[in-house]
Amino acid sequence: MEVELKQLLEYLARALVDHPDDVTVEVTETDTTVVLELSVAREDIGKVIGKQGRIARALRTVVKASAVKNGKRAIVEIVD
């Protein structure tokens, strides 16, 4: 389950950035929660966050929706 969430987030992030090879996702999973830490190149941070955080909010919504169908809670964190 965590693998498909990781692949989904990587796919979406790579489509947004100029340096897709620098996109990495680290996954930490507990019984009820999956934490995905998205890391991109420093110059691509703005593209992943978007104006007023709209892109980041959309990424979180898509990943959360995918996690809910499997009975989990997903948290997406954008890290340096």
N, C-alpha and C positions, 0 to 999 in steps of 0.2 A: 504494500500500500504506500509506504513512504517512498518507494522507488518511482511510482507513477507520479506522485506529487512533485518529487524532485525533477523528473524529466519535464513535466508540464511547466514548472517555473523556469527551468533553464531554457526551454524552447521559447517561451514568451519573452524572456529577458534578452536572449540573443537576437530576436527579431527587432528589438528596440535600439540596440547599442551599435557604436561604430567598431568596437573591438570585441566581437563575439567569443574569441578564444580566451578572453580574460574573465568570462562569466563562470562563477563557481557557486554551488549550493551545498551547504553543510546541513545535515539532517540530524536532529535529536528527537527521539521518540519516547514518550511515556505511555502509560496504559490508555489515556484518553486524549493526549495532546501530541501533535507533531509540530516541532519548531524548525522552520527552514530559514537559514541565514544566507541571504543573497549577497554576493560580493561581485562588484564589477570594477572596471578600470576607473581611476579617479575622474577622468574627463567625461565619463559616461554616467556618473551619478545623477546629474540633472535630468538626463533622458529617462532614467528609470523612475525618478520621483515625479517629474512633470510639474506643470504649473499648479501651485497650491496643493501639491500632493495627489493630483487626480490619477496619474498613471499608477502610482504606488497603491492607491486605494483600489483601483480596478484590478491590479495583480492580486491583491489580498482577497478581493471578493471572488475571483475565479478559483483561486486555490482553496479557499474556505468551502466553496460550493462543491468542489471535487472531494474534499475530505468528509463533508457531512454525509455523503451517500454511503460512506464506509463507517459511519458512526464515530468519527474522530473530530477533534477540534484542531484547526491549523492556525499557526501564527507565522507570519512572514516578517522577517526583520532584514532591513537593508543595512549592511555593515561596510566599513572601509577595509 
